[in-house]
Amino acid sequence: MKSQRHARILELVSKYEIETQEDMMSRLQAEGFKVTQATVSRDLKELKLTKTLTARGTYRYAVNTARQHAGSVKLNNAMVDSIIQVDYSLNNVVIKTYPGLANAVASGVDALNMHSILGCVAGDDTIIIITRDEESSAELSRTLTELMKTF
């Protein structure tokens, strides 16, 4: 449930200008997630979401791709720009990248530490990700596709 909630939070911040934890909590509750403000606060911290300034002069939650953990690679905008196509079938997600970049992108996917991802294998320009179920594959595919549109 946590991984589904995290994936949905990422989708929500990519679609809407969510300014407060209360806004996020309301949206999640409207979609059937039973969350408290404390849960939302923990989720936002775990996802490393930050507040960024909007064109209207307000702040909104956004994915912070610049921040990296020491010693680990994150799925940053350079890696997302390396992705050509994302698709899924059953519990498999296939990512096509430019030649020679699949390993770097796969490292970024691994660094996401998502419970729904069982494993990730990279070749030269193709990555296959095995997820727990078809729903997880669909969510991961949507999330990666949205990230591609964001950068």
ROBA-147770 format. One record per residue: residue in three letters; x negated, y negated, z of N, C-alpha, C, O in turn. Coordinates in Angstrom, 1 decimal, padded with zeros to 4 digits. Atoms other than C-alpha are relative to their C-alpha. Layout:
[ALA,[X,Y,Z],[X,Y,Z],[X,Y,Z],[X,Y,Z]]
...
***
This chain:
[MET,[-000.8,001.2,000.0],[000.0,000.0,000.0],[-000.9,-001.3,000.0],[-000.5,-002.3,-000.6]]
[LYS,[000.9,001.2,-000.1],[-002.9,-002.4,000.8],[-000.5,-000.3,-001.4],[-000.6,-001.5,-001.7]]
[SER,[000.5,000.3,001.3],[-004.4,-002.0,-002.6],[001.0,-000.5,-001.0],[000.7,-001.4,-001.8]]
[GLN,[-001.1,000.5,000.9],[-001.1,-002.6,-004.3],[000.3,-001.5,000.4],[000.5,-002.3,-000.4]]
[ARG,[-000.2,001.4,-000.5],[-000.6,-005.7,-002.1],[-001.1,-000.9,-000.5],[-000.9,-002.0,-000.9]]
[HIS,[001.1,000.8,000.5],[-004.1,-006.9,-003.0],[000.1,-000.3,-001.4],[-000.2,-001.4,-001.9]]
[ALA,[-000.2,000.2,001.5],[-003.5,-006.4,-006.7],[001.1,-001.0,-000.3],[000.9,-001.9,-001.1]]
[ARG,[-001.1,001.0,000.2],[-000.2,-008.3,-006.4],[-000.4,-001.4,000.4],[000.0,-002.4,-000.3]]
[ILE,[000.5,001.4,-000.5],[-001.9,-011.2,-004.5],[-000.9,-000.6,-001.1],[-000.7,-001.7,-001.5]]
[LEU,[000.9,000.5,001.1],[-004.5,-011.5,-007.3],[000.9,-000.4,-001.2],[000.6,-001.4,-001.8]]
[GLU,[-000.9,000.4,001.1],[-001.7,-011.5,-009.9],[000.7,-001.3,000.3],[000.9,-002.2,-000.5]]
[LEU,[-000.8,001.1,-000.4],[000.3,-014.1,-007.9],[-000.9,-001.3,-000.1],[-000.4,-002.3,-000.6]]
[VAL,[000.8,001.2,000.1],[-002.7,-016.5,-007.6],[-000.4,-000.4,-001.4],[-000.7,-001.5,-001.7]]
[SER,[000.3,000.3,001.4],[-003.4,-016.2,-011.3],[001.2,-000.6,-000.7],[001.0,-001.4,-001.7]]
[LYS,[-001.2,000.5,000.7],[000.2,-017.1,-012.2],[000.6,-001.3,000.6],[001.1,-002.1,-000.1]]
[TYR,[-000.7,001.1,-000.8],[001.3,-019.6,-009.5],[-001.0,-000.8,000.8],[-002.1,-000.4,001.1]]
[GLU,[000.8,000.8,-000.9],[-000.2,-022.5,-007.6],[000.5,000.2,001.4],[001.5,-000.5,001.9]]
[ILE,[-000.4,-000.4,-001.4],[000.1,-021.0,-004.1],[-000.9,-000.8,000.9],[-002.1,-000.7,000.9]]
[GLU,[000.7,001.0,-000.8],[-000.9,-023.7,-001.6],[-000.3,000.5,001.4],[-001.3,000.1,002.0]]
[THR,[000.2,-000.4,-001.4],[-000.5,-022.0,001.8],[000.2,001.5,000.2],[000.8,002.2,-000.7]]
[GLN,[-000.2,-001.4,-000.4],[-000.5,-018.7,003.5],[001.5,000.3,000.1],[002.0,001.4,-000.2]]
[GLU,[-001.4,-000.1,-000.2],[003.2,-019.2,004.2],[000.7,000.2,-001.4],[001.6,001.0,-001.6]]
[ASP,[-000.5,-000.2,001.4],[003.9,-019.6,000.4],[-000.3,001.4,-000.5],[000.5,002.1,-001.1]]
[MET,[000.4,-001.4,000.5],[002.0,-016.3,-000.3],[000.9,001.0,000.8],[001.4,001.9,000.1]]
[MET,[-000.9,-000.9,-000.7],[003.9,-014.6,002.5],[001.4,000.1,-000.5],[002.0,001.2,-000.7]]
[SER,[-001.3,000.1,000.6],[007.2,-015.7,001.1],[000.1,000.7,-001.3],[001.1,001.5,-001.5]]
[ARG,[-000.1,-000.7,001.3],[006.4,-014.5,-002.4],[-000.2,001.5,000.2],[000.6,002.3,-000.5]]
[LEU,[000.1,-001.5,-000.2],[005.2,-011.1,-001.2],[001.2,000.6,000.7],[001.6,001.7,000.3]]
[GLN,[-001.2,-000.5,-000.7],[008.2,-010.7,001.1],[001.2,000.1,-001.1],[002.0,001.0,-001.0]]
[ALA,[-001.0,000.0,001.0],[010.5,-011.6,-001.9],[-000.2,001.2,-000.9],[000.8,001.7,-001.5]]
[GLU,[000.3,-001.2,000.9],[008.8,-008.7,-003.8],[000.1,001.3,000.8],[-000.3,002.4,000.2]]
[GLY,[-000.2,-001.2,-000.8],[009.5,-006.2,-001.0],[-001.2,000.4,000.9],[-001.1,001.4,001.5]]
[PHE,[001.1,-000.3,-000.9],[006.2,-006.3,000.8],[000.3,-000.5,001.4],[000.7,-001.6,001.6]]
[LYS,[-000.3,000.4,-001.4],[006.6,-006.3,004.6],[-001.4,-000.5,000.6],[-002.2,000.3,001.0]]
[VAL,[001.3,000.6,-000.4],[003.8,-008.7,005.6],[000.3,-001.1,001.1],[001.4,-001.7,001.1]]
[THR,[000.0,001.1,-001.0],[003.1,-011.1,008.5],[-001.0,-001.0,-000.5],[-001.8,-000.8,-001.4]]
[GLN,[001.0,001.0,000.3],[001.1,-014.3,008.4],[-001.4,000.5,000.3],[-002.4,000.2,-000.5]]
[ALA,[001.3,-000.6,-000.3],[-001.8,-012.4,010.0],[-000.5,000.9,-001.1],[-001.7,000.9,-001.4]]
[THR,[000.3,-001.0,001.1],[-001.7,-009.7,007.3],[-000.5,-000.8,-001.2],[-001.5,-000.5,-001.9]]
[VAL,[000.3,000.8,001.1],[-001.7,-012.4,004.6],[-001.4,-000.6,000.2],[-002.2,-000.7,-000.7]]
[SER,[001.3,000.7,-000.3],[-004.6,-014.2,006.3],[-001.2,001.0,-000.2],[-002.2,000.6,-000.8]]
[ARG,[001.1,-001.0,000.2],[-006.7,-011.0,006.4],[-000.2,000.4,-001.4],[-001.3,000.5,-001.9]]
[ASP,[000.1,-000.4,001.4],[-005.8,-010.1,002.8],[-000.8,-001.1,-000.8],[-001.6,-000.8,-001.6]]
[LEU,[000.7,001.1,000.7],[-006.9,-013.6,001.6],[-001.5,000.0,000.3],[-002.3,-000.3,-000.6]]
[LYS,[001.4,-000.1,-000.4],[-010.1,-013.2,003.5],[-000.8,001.1,-000.6],[-001.9,001.0,-001.2]]
[GLU,[000.6,-001.2,000.7],[-010.8,-009.7,002.2],[-000.2,-000.2,-001.5],[-001.2,000.3,-002.0]]
[LEU,[000.1,000.2,001.4],[-010.2,-010.8,-001.3],[-000.9,-001.2,-000.4],[-001.2,-001.5,-001.5]]
[LYS,[000.9,001.1,000.2],[-012.5,-013.8,-000.8],[000.6,-001.1,-000.8],[-000.1,-001.7,-001.6]]
[LEU,[-000.7,001.1,000.8],[-009.9,-016.2,-002.2],[-000.4,-001.3,000.7],[-000.5,-001.4,001.9]]
[THR,[000.3,001.4,-000.5],[-010.7,-019.9,-001.8],[001.0,-001.0,-000.5],[001.8,-000.7,-001.4]]
[LYS,[-000.9,001.1,000.4],[-008.8,-023.1,-002.1],[-000.7,-000.9,-001.0],[-001.9,-001.3,-000.7]]
[THR,[000.6,000.9,001.0],[-009.5,-025.1,-005.2],[001.0,-001.2,-000.3],[002.2,-001.1,-000.1]]
[LEU,[-000.8,001.2,000.3],[-008.3,-028.6,-006.2],[000.7,000.2,-001.3],[000.2,000.6,-002.3]]
[THR,[-000.8,-000.1,001.2],[-005.5,-028.7,-008.8],[000.0,-001.4,-000.7],[-000.5,-002.4,-000.1]]
[ALA,[-000.1,001.3,000.7],[-004.9,-031.4,-011.4],[000.9,-001.0,000.7],[000.8,-002.2,000.5]]
[ARG,[-001.0,000.9,-000.7],[-002.1,-032.8,-009.2],[-000.6,-000.5,001.3],[000.0,-001.3,002.0]]
[GLY,[000.6,000.5,-001.3],[-004.6,-033.4,-006.3],[000.4,000.9,001.2],[000.0,000.5,002.3]]
[THR,[-000.3,-000.9,-001.1],[-003.3,-030.5,-004.2],[-001.0,001.2,-000.1],[-001.7,001.3,-001.0]]
[TYR,[000.9,-001.2,000.0],[-005.1,-027.3,-003.3],[000.8,001.3,-000.2],[002.0,001.3,000.2]]
[ARG,[-000.6,-001.3,000.2],[-004.3,-023.8,-004.3],[-001.0,001.1,000.2],[-002.2,000.9,000.1]]
[TYR,[000.9,-001.2,-000.1],[-005.7,-020.3,-003.7],[-000.4,000.5,-001.4],[000.4,000.5,-002.3]]
[ALA,[000.5,-000.4,001.2],[-007.9,-019.0,-006.4],[-001.1,001.1,000.3],[-001.7,001.1,001.4]]
[VAL,[001.1,-001.0,-000.1],[-010.4,-016.1,-007.0],[-001.3,-000.8,-000.1],[-001.5,-001.5,-001.0]]
[ASN,[001.3,000.6,000.0],[-013.9,-017.2,-006.1],[-001.0,000.9,-000.6],[-001.5,001.8,000.1]]
[THR,[000.9,-001.0,000.7],[-016.1,-015.5,-008.7],[-001.5,-000.4,000.3],[-002.3,000.4,-000.1]]
[ALA,[001.4,000.4,-000.2],[-019.2,-017.5,-007.7],[-000.6,000.7,001.2],[-001.8,000.9,001.3]]
[ARG,[000.5,-000.5,-001.3],[-019.5,-016.0,-004.2],[-000.4,001.5,-000.2],[000.4,002.3,-000.8]]
[GLN,[000.5,-001.4,000.1],[-021.5,-012.7,-004.0],[-000.5,000.5,001.3],[-001.1,-000.3,002.1]]
[HIS,[000.6,-000.7,-001.2],[-022.3,-010.3,-001.2],[-001.5,000.2,-000.3],[-001.9,000.5,-001.4]]
[ALA,[001.4,-000.2,000.2],[-026.0,-010.0,-000.6],[-000.2,001.5,-000.4],[000.3,002.4,000.2]]
[GLY,[000.3,-001.3,000.5],[-027.3,-007.0,-002.6],[001.1,000.7,-000.8],[000.9,001.8,-001.2]]
[SER,[-001.0,-000.6,000.9],[-024.1,-006.3,-004.5],[000.4,-000.9,-001.1],[000.4,-002.1,-001.0]]
[VAL,[-000.4,000.7,001.1],[-022.8,-007.3,-007.8],[001.5,-000.2,000.0],[002.2,000.7,000.4]]
[LYS,[-001.4,000.2,000.1],[-019.4,-008.9,-008.2],[000.5,-000.1,-001.4],[-000.3,-000.4,-002.3]]
[LEU,[-000.6,000.2,001.4],[-017.1,-009.0,-011.2],[000.2,-001.5,-000.2],[001.3,-002.0,000.0]]
[ASN,[000.0,001.5,000.1],[-017.9,-012.6,-012.0],[000.4,-000.3,-001.5],[000.7,000.5,-002.3]]
[ASN,[-000.5,000.4,001.3],[-016.9,-014.6,-015.1],[-000.9,000.4,-001.1],[-000.4,000.7,-002.2]]
[ALA,[000.9,-000.5,001.1],[-020.0,-013.6,-017.1],[000.4,001.5,-000.3],[000.4,001.9,-001.5]]
[MET,[-000.4,-001.4,000.2],[-019.0,-009.9,-016.6],[001.4,000.1,-000.7],[001.6,000.9,-001.6]]
[VAL,[-001.4,000.0,000.6],[-015.3,-010.6,-017.4],[-000.1,-000.4,-001.5],[000.6,000.1,-002.3]]
[ASP,[000.1,000.4,001.4],[-016.4,-012.4,-020.6],[-000.6,001.1,-000.8],[-000.5,001.0,-002.1]]
[SER,[000.5,-001.1,000.8],[-018.2,-009.2,-021.6],[001.0,001.0,-000.4],[000.7,001.9,-001.2]]
[ILE,[-001.1,-001.0,000.3],[-014.9,-007.3,-021.7],[000.7,-000.4,-001.3],[001.1,-001.5,-001.4]]
[ILE,[-000.7,000.2,001.2],[-013.4,-006.9,-025.1],[001.5,000.4,000.1],[002.4,-000.3,-000.4]]
[GLN,[-001.3,-000.6,-000.1],[-010.4,-004.7,-024.3],[000.2,000.8,001.3],[-000.8,001.4,001.7]]
[VAL,[-000.3,-000.9,-001.1],[-008.7,-003.0,-021.4],[001.3,000.7,-000.3],[002.3,000.1,-000.8]]
[ASP,[-001.2,-000.8,000.3],[-006.2,-000.2,-021.7],[000.1,001.1,001.0],[-001.0,001.4,001.7]]
[TYR,[-000.1,-001.1,-000.9],[-004.9,002.7,-019.6],[000.9,001.1,-000.5],[001.7,000.8,-001.4]]
[SER,[-000.8,-001.1,000.3],[-003.4,006.1,-019.9],[000.0,000.9,001.2],[-001.0,001.3,001.7]]
[LEU,[-000.1,-000.8,-001.2],[-002.1,008.1,-017.0],[-000.8,-000.6,001.1],[-000.6,-001.8,001.5]]
[ASN,[000.8,000.5,-001.1],[-004.7,007.7,-014.2],[-001.4,-000.4,-000.4],[-002.3,-000.4,000.3]]
[ASN,[001.3,000.5,000.6],[-007.5,006.4,-016.5],[000.2,-001.4,-000.5],[001.1,-001.7,-001.2]]
[VAL,[000.1,001.3,000.6],[-008.4,002.9,-017.3],[-001.3,000.0,-000.9],[-002.3,000.4,-000.4]]
[VAL,[001.1,000.1,000.9],[-010.7,002.3,-020.3],[-000.3,-001.4,-000.3],[000.6,-002.2,-000.7]]
[ILE,[000.5,001.4,000.3],[-012.7,-000.9,-020.7],[-001.0,000.1,-001.1],[-002.0,000.8,-001.0]]
[LYS,[000.9,000.2,001.1],[-014.4,-001.8,-023.9],[-000.8,-001.3,000.2],[-000.2,-002.3,000.5]]
[THR,[000.9,001.2,-000.2],[-017.4,-004.2,-023.6],[-000.8,-000.2,-001.3],[-000.8,000.6,-002.2]]
[TYR,[001.0,000.2,001.0],[-019.9,-005.7,-025.9],[-001.2,001.0,000.2],[-001.4,001.4,001.3]]
[PRO,[001.0,-001.1,-000.2],[-022.8,-003.2,-026.6],[-001.1,-000.4,001.1],[-001.5,-001.6,001.1]]
[GLY,[001.0,000.2,-001.0],[-025.2,-002.8,-023.7],[000.5,-000.6,001.3],[-000.3,-000.8,002.3]]
[LEU,[-000.4,000.7,-001.2],[-023.0,-004.5,-021.1],[001.0,000.9,000.9],[001.4,000.4,001.9]]
[ALA,[-001.0,-000.8,-000.8],[-020.8,-001.6,-019.8],[-000.5,000.3,001.4],[000.3,000.2,002.3]]
[ASN,[000.5,-000.3,-001.3],[-023.1,-000.8,-016.9],[000.1,-001.1,001.0],[000.5,-000.9,002.1]]
[ALA,[-000.1,001.2,-000.8],[-023.1,-004.3,-015.6],[001.5,-000.2,000.4],[001.7,-000.5,001.6]]
[VAL,[-001.4,000.2,-000.3],[-019.3,-004.6,-015.8],[000.4,001.1,001.0],[001.2,000.9,001.9]]
[ALA,[-000.4,-001.1,-000.8],[-018.9,-001.1,-014.2],[-000.5,-000.3,001.5],[000.1,000.1,002.4]]
[SER,[000.5,000.4,-001.3],[-021.1,-002.3,-011.3],[000.9,-001.0,000.7],[001.1,-000.9,001.9]]
[GLY,[-001.0,001.0,-000.6],[-018.8,-005.2,-010.8],[001.3,000.6,000.4],[001.8,000.2,001.4]]
[VAL,[-001.2,-000.7,-000.4],[-015.8,-003.0,-010.8],[-000.2,000.9,001.2],[000.6,000.9,002.1]]
[ASP,[000.3,-000.8,-001.2],[-017.4,-000.7,-008.3],[-000.1,-000.9,001.3],[000.3,-000.5,002.3]]
[ALA,[000.1,000.9,-001.1],[-018.2,-003.7,-006.1],[001.3,-000.5,000.5],[001.4,-001.1,001.6]]
[LEU,[-001.3,000.4,-000.4],[-014.5,-004.5,-005.9],[000.5,000.9,001.2],[001.4,000.4,002.0]]
[ASN,[-000.4,-000.9,-001.1],[-014.2,-001.5,-003.5],[001.5,000.2,000.2],[002.0,000.1,001.3]]
[MET,[-001.5,-000.2,000.0],[-010.6,-000.9,-004.4],[000.3,001.5,000.4],[-000.3,002.4,-000.2]]
[HIS,[-000.4,-001.4,-000.5],[-009.0,002.1,-002.6],[000.6,000.8,-001.2],[000.5,002.0,-001.2]]
[SER,[-000.7,-000.7,001.1],[-007.1,002.9,-005.8],[-001.0,000.6,-001.0],[-000.6,001.4,-001.9]]
[ILE,[000.9,-000.5,001.0],[-010.3,003.5,-007.8],[-000.8,001.2,000.6],[-001.5,001.1,001.7]]
[LEU,[000.7,-001.2,-000.5],[-011.7,007.0,-007.4],[-001.5,000.1,-000.5],[-002.4,000.5,000.2]]
[GLY,[001.3,000.0,000.5],[-014.7,006.6,-009.7],[000.0,-000.8,-001.3],[001.0,-001.1,-001.9]]
[CYS,[000.2,000.9,001.2],[-016.2,004.6,-012.6],[-001.2,000.6,-000.7],[-002.3,000.7,-000.1]]
[VAL,[001.2,-000.5,000.8],[-018.5,005.9,-015.4],[-000.1,-000.9,-001.2],[000.8,-001.2,-001.9]]
[ALA,[000.3,000.9,001.1],[-020.2,003.7,-018.0],[-000.9,000.6,-001.0],[-001.8,001.3,-000.6]]
[GLY,[000.9,-000.3,001.0],[-021.7,004.3,-021.3],[-000.7,-001.3,-000.5],[-001.0,-002.2,000.3]]
[ASP,[000.6,001.2,000.5],[-023.2,001.7,-023.6],[001.0,-001.2,-000.1],[000.7,-002.3,000.3]]
[ASP,[-001.0,001.0,000.2],[-020.0,-000.2,-024.4],[001.4,000.4,000.4],[002.4,-000.2,000.1]]
[THR,[-001.3,-000.5,-000.4],[-017.2,001.8,-022.8],[-000.1,000.4,001.5],[-001.1,001.1,001.9]]
[ILE,[-000.1,-000.4,-001.4],[-016.2,002.3,-019.2],[001.3,000.8,000.2],[002.3,000.4,-000.3]]
[ILE,[-001.3,-000.7,-000.4],[-013.7,004.9,-017.9],[000.1,000.0,001.5],[-000.9,000.3,002.2]]
[ILE,[-000.3,000.1,-001.4],[-012.2,004.4,-014.5],[001.1,001.0,000.4],[002.1,000.9,-000.3]]
[ILE,[-001.0,-001.0,-000.5],[-010.3,007.2,-012.7],[000.6,-000.6,001.2],[000.0,-001.0,002.2]]
[THR,[-000.7,000.5,-001.1],[-007.6,005.9,-010.4],[000.8,001.1,000.7],[000.9,002.2,000.1]]
[ARG,[-000.8,-000.9,-000.7],[-005.4,007.6,-007.9],[001.3,000.5,-000.7],[001.7,001.6,-000.6]]
[ASP,[-001.2,-000.3,000.7],[-002.3,007.5,-010.0],[000.2,-001.0,-001.2],[-000.5,-002.0,-001.4]]
[GLU,[-000.3,000.9,001.2],[-000.7,005.9,-013.1],[000.3,-001.4,000.4],[-000.1,-002.3,-000.3]]
[GLU,[-000.4,001.3,-000.4],[000.7,003.0,-011.2],[-001.3,-000.8,000.3],[-001.3,-002.0,000.0]]
[SER,[001.2,000.7,-000.3],[-002.8,002.1,-009.9],[-000.8,-000.4,-001.3],[-001.3,-001.5,-001.4]]
[SER,[000.6,000.3,001.3],[-004.1,002.3,-013.5],[000.6,-001.2,-000.7],[000.0,-002.1,-001.2]]
[ALA,[-000.7,001.1,000.6],[-001.4,000.0,-014.7],[-000.3,-001.3,000.7],[-000.5,-002.4,000.0]]
[GLU,[000.3,001.2,-000.8],[-002.1,-002.5,-011.9],[-001.4,-000.5,-000.3],[-001.6,-001.7,-000.5]]
[LEU,[001.3,000.4,000.3],[-005.8,-002.5,-012.5],[-000.2,-000.5,-001.4],[-000.9,-001.5,-001.6]]
[SER,[000.1,000.5,001.4],[-005.4,-002.9,-016.2],[000.6,-001.4,-000.1],[000.0,-002.3,-000.8]]
[ARG,[-000.6,001.4,000.0],[-003.0,-005.9,-015.7],[-000.9,-001.0,000.7],[-001.1,-002.1,000.2]]
[THR,[000.9,000.9,-000.8],[-005.4,-007.4,-013.1],[-001.2,-000.4,-000.9],[-001.5,-001.6,-001.0]]
[LEU,[001.2,000.3,000.8],[-008.4,-007.2,-015.4],[000.4,-000.8,-001.3],[-000.4,-001.7,-001.7]]
[THR,[-000.5,000.8,001.2],[-006.4,-008.5,-018.4],[000.3,-001.4,000.4],[-000.1,-002.3,-000.3]]
[GLU,[-000.2,001.4,-000.5],[-005.3,-011.5,-016.3],[-001.3,-000.7,000.3],[-001.4,-001.9,000.0]]
[LEU,[001.3,000.6,-000.2],[-008.9,-012.1,-015.3],[-000.6,-000.4,-001.3],[-001.3,-001.5,-001.3]]
[MET,[000.5,000.4,001.3],[-009.9,-012.1,-018.9],[000.6,-001.3,-000.5],[-000.1,-002.1,-001.2]]
[LYS,[-000.7,001.2,000.4],[-007.3,-014.8,-019.6],[-000.5,-001.2,000.8],[-000.5,-002.3,000.3]]
[THR,[000.4,001.1,-000.9],[-008.5,-016.9,-016.6],[-001.4,-000.6,-000.4],[-001.5,-001.8,-000.2]]
[PHE,[001.3,000.5,000.3],[-012.1,-017.2,-017.8],[-000.2,-000.4,-001.4],[-001.3,-000.9,-001.8]]
***
